[in-house]
Amino acid sequence: MLLILEGCRCHHTSTMTVELALPPVSGPIPTPFNGNTVLLLTMDTASEVENDSKLSVMYYGKKTEVLGKAVVHLTAFEISLDVDADRDGQVERNNPNKGSWMWGPNGHGAILLVNCDSEHTCRKSLDSEHAEVTRVSDLKDMSPMVLRTSGPAKLPEGYKLTMHISQGDAECVRVFRTRSTAAENLFYKSFVKDYPLVVGGEDLSKEVPCLWGNAEMNFYVEGLRFPDKDFEGLISINLSMLEPSSQGFPETPIFTDRVVFRVAPWIMTPNTLDPVEVFVCSTTDNDQFLKRMRRLVENSGCKLKICPEDMNRGDRWMQDFPYDVLLGQDFGYVTRTAYGKEVSSLDSFGNLEVSPPVTVNGKNYPLGRIIIGVAFPTATEGRNMTKVVQDFLWAQKVQEPIALFSDWLLVGHVDEFMTFVPAPDKKGFRLLLASPDASYKLFRGLQNGGHGQAKMFDAEEITVDEILSDEKLKAENNYVQSCIDWNRDVLKRELGLDDDDIIDLPILFRVMENRAVAYYPDMVNMIVLGKNLGIPKPFGPKVDGRCALEAEMTSLMGGLGLSCTYIDDFASYHKLLGEVHCGSNVRREPFSFKWWNLEM
């Protein structure tokens, strides 16, 4: 409260502090005030009843006679909108940093999840699509926010509290309040009424029917959108006290408290994290594939979820089909739609990978880096991952993407020529790259060892000698090797890798429609479950009754302490231009590193 007084002196109650602001006062007291004197009034504690503090102002003439007296009655309310600004799991009272966000281990700011799972078991849809709370479990996906008040049992006549958000934030957040502290109501409609919507959607502001005195009201904040090109991820929620104006005029704010949330980013998990659950689709022709997958998953100590044919609509590519059958509690999804734009196979998510944690030129990426495939940078025509998806990936910030050249492939996915596997050394992983050069080296070694007549495949047999004499195949693989080498240089630079961090796998390609596909099952397109690898069975040339390609792969992975299981996907996946990785998906343990501790 500001008072501008002249020729006066004042008295006040003990709960009030009065300070002189301008100009500084010296000399005996009482001191005459001039026209520029400002009194600053502050209250030490909240009032117990209305008008329990007062300031008396006495006006004097030149001969010290009292010319008049004014009394200002004051009521102090303590109002604090609180969040978990220090990220310790507790909503502390009036944290000084609650209205801002800062990255890093010494940072601050509250965190908000996007509520994109489903608490329903039938007629499932994203919880964020419904402007209501239907279960106690739904509240666990929301961030707590607490309104704390101290003061008299009610506000003065005409005063009120209002919560409000901006129109832009209304598309990204919803706030519910609690009306009842009782246990979950068995009746759906009654339970919904216990948690009315306060702000969000079309509701930009709403009066808060606060219980005054020393009281608390709990709110639950629900995120609706991940960060994106048009949304940085920061959300502000405001609480204002409004006082009545003259008749015919709206109320005016006299106090506003503000809190800030950052929406948690969408984060990918790399192959080096432990598997929890494996997902595959059942089709009319993949019984043998499923049999081997069951054994692999069982040996790896994780769960297997099979999406039946009546639900997968005949789609065997599990990388692209998670949402209908898998949606449930704590399992959600996000989509992006390219309106008016033609999508390509590069928008399927075998073309979306993530590296393990790396350090590059002194910069840490503790959550790894996202890897996508696009057209060659100088290409005037070519296929690219849809821009809305690329914009979304870059907007997450915590796993800065790397763009590789994958348009040289017919399908165009990065998982056709690269993957990561765990390693026991300090680096913690190896990058596996498909390598036609490694294949030709292996086959020439077989030929020089007298095994030129060793045959590949079971149905359409071809010998090592025939492969090595095929000049067209050799020219095609020279081209493929040059494309992979270009990507190799990018990965070394962007992930801070040396040649010792990379293992070349013997894989050949052939060219169809001016783009490449795997000549035999693509062993790099594998599933990684801890120390167990599920690898497409390559049907390589047999030497002494053993597949030479399997022997080479087993030797290379055995040096890392990894076990190889070879899965026959030839008819059910390989001939359809996919492999084991394309036909599976893995839910993994989350990172122990907290994304908000990143230095930005």
Helices and strands as residue ranges (DSSP letters): E 2-4, E 8-12, E 16-20, E 38-43, E 53-60, E 66-74, E 78-82, E 110-112, G 127-129, H 136-139, E 143-150, E 160-164, G 169-171, E 173-177, H 188-193, E 197-200, E 205-207, E 215-223, E 234-243, E 252-263, E 275-281, H 287-300, E 303-307, H 309-312, G 318-320, H 323-326, G 345-347, G 349-351, E 352-354, E 358-360, E 363-365, E 370-374, H 387-395, E 402-405, G 414-416, E 418-422, E 429-435, H 436-448, E 455-456, E 462-463, H 464-469, H 471-495, G 499-501, E 502-506, E 509-512, E 515-518, E 527-529, E 532-536, E 542-543, E 546-547, H 548-558, E 563-567, G 574-576, E 584-588, G 595-597
